[in-house]
Amino acid sequence: MSFIRLAVCVVGVYAMFLLWAISQERLSVPFQSVDGRASDKFKSPIFLGTCQSALSSISALIYLFLRRKPGQTFSELLGLSAPAVSTNGTSNGAANGTANGHTKSNGHAKSSGHAAAPPKHSSPRPLLIKYLQCAFFITSAAPFGFAALSHISYPAMVLAKSCKLVPVMIMNVLLYRRAFARHKYVVVALVTAGITMFMGFGGEGVKKHSVKSPDSPTLRHSIIGMTYLLINLALDGATNSTQDEIFARHKVSGQQMMFWINLMCTALTTLISVLPLPHIPVLHPSKGGETELKGAIDFLRSHPSILYPLGQFALTGALGQLFIFETLQHFGSLTLVTVTLTRKLFTMLLSVVLYNHKLTPGQWSGAGVVFAGISVEAWVKRRDVHAKRVIQEKEKAKLKSL
């Protein structure tokens, strides 16, 4: 049964996020208008975020109701209050992590045998504020990731997004003063070297497209694209470090976090979409004084071919998150790291095949260095998790003997 569950989770993560990646790249290129006279790009990244976060929050809520325990109150279901009866903490230890696969500090049960271990927060306000903080970071990060695709290739973006460890480490140090093991700095060095190689050895492609064309890759485009991507990764790092803080201080599950963060993202993006903001590059690329919601709806009407990739983007993103948290809950962060690492590699390869991206031998070498660095992280995690399990088994054996 456990093997079947793992197989379903792996297939679910692969299928949903490979389809999600295809639709994301498709949404970044021009769409033909109804009359066939023009091809225009969709310039409403906030609207994209609203569609995905709304479906994700609904999916998480349905999931929570389906897994609801007998006698569990609605407040307990949503993680706003601790359960009345304390359980032995290890069952939820693996669940307390984020979608990018980093182990959280509250995943280790402190088995003192007393119910006082999980502290009851009398007011959910601090937790909700942290959720809102994550939602703000995610809402701010999404437009920069979408804008980066107009300047760099999708494989370059996937490779850079595989390196979240770097911004996560930086933000953990800056925001929460956390220290890291030595091997993580080796991983960061490998990842940085790999990204530098991937971007640096792309120069051959630039020479081949030296014709004066608006779509030709140029150094200026690469710099703009990487700047947008660095901002996106920095905000992602702030999100993940804040999620670490939530899991360290509050007893919540991954699905509860998924529901609240996506619900708040939906509220934030909806509010931004209906405000007549001035033209702001990246964040509000619509015409000055025009709401993004109106611009998005007008675009959908005049370019109906966008409806299919838009629906695919929102639905596969929502279902993919559920498979990620299901994997995390039942098999731990180590398995999730392996699954997501290989998934990103296949996403990059699929993008190269489907959209005919040309990578130089130097770029392939850079990609190999990046994935080698991430593999070192996965190997160390496997070793540490195995050592912790041995210690836990010994502690359980001692308790039984008493």
C-alpha positions, 0 to 999 in steps of 0.5 A: 500500500505504501509503495502504491501511494508513493507511486501515485504521488510521484506520478501526480507530481511529475504529471501536474508540474510538467503540464504546469511548466508547459502552460507557463511557458506557453502563457509567456509568448504571444497569442493570436487575436480573434480577427487574426490581425495581431499577436499580443502577449498576456500582460496580467501576471497578477490575474494568473496568480489569482486563478492559481491561488483560488483553485489551490485554496479550494483544493486544500480545503476539500483535501482537509475536509476529506481527511477530517478526523472525527470530532475535529472542530472547524478551527482545528481543521484549519490549524487555528487552534491546537487539538484538545487531546495531544497525540504522540508528536511523530505522526506529523513530523514529516508533514511539517515542511515546505514544497521545496523539500527543506526539513523543518525544525519542528519535525522532531518530536520531543517525547517527554510524555506530557501534553504540554509539548505542543504549546497552545496559541491562545490567539491565531493572530500571530500565525495569520500575520505570518501567513499574510507575510508569506502571501505578500512575498508570493504575490510580489514574486510572481510578476518578476518570474513571469516577466523574466520569461520575456528576456531569458529562456525557460530552461535558464529559468528552470535551472535558476529556480532549482537553486532556491537553496541559495536565497533561502540560506541568505534570507534565513541568515538576514531575517532570522539569524540562522546558521548552516552546516558547512556542506551547504556552502559547498552546495551554494558554490556549486550552484552559483558556478553552474548558473554562471556557466549556463549563462556565460556559455550561452554566448554562442546562441547570441552570435547565431542570432546577431541579426537585428530582430526584436526577439534576438537574445542580447546581453541587455535582455539576459541582464534584465531577465536575470535581474528579474529572476534574482528578485523573484528568487530573493522573494521566494527565499523570504517566503521559505524562511518565513514558512520555516519560522511558522513550522518552528513556532506553530503546530500546523500541517502542510495542507493548512498552510497551503489553504491559508497562504493561497486564500490570502494570496487570492485576496491580495491579488483580487484587491490589486486587480480591481484597483486603477493603479498607474502603469508600473513596470513588471508589477502592473504592466497594464495601461495607467488608470486601467484595472488589471482585471479589466485588461485581463478580461478584455484580453480573454475576449479578444484572444480566446486561445489563451483560455486552455493554457490558462485553465491548465496553468491554474488547475495543474498548479493546484493539484500539483501542490496537493501531491507535493504535500501528500508526498511530504506528509507520508514519505518525508522531505528527503523523498520530496527533494528527490522527486522535485529535483528529477522533476525539474530536470525533466521539465528543462529537457521537455522545454528544450524538446517542445520549444526547440531551445538550443543549449550549447555544450557549456550550458549542458555542463553548467546544468550538470554542475547545478544538479550535482550540487543539489544532489550533494544536498539530497545525499547529506539529507538522506544520511542525516535522516537515517541517523535521526531515525536510528536515534529515535528507534533507540529512544523508543526501545528505551521507553518500551523497556521502562 
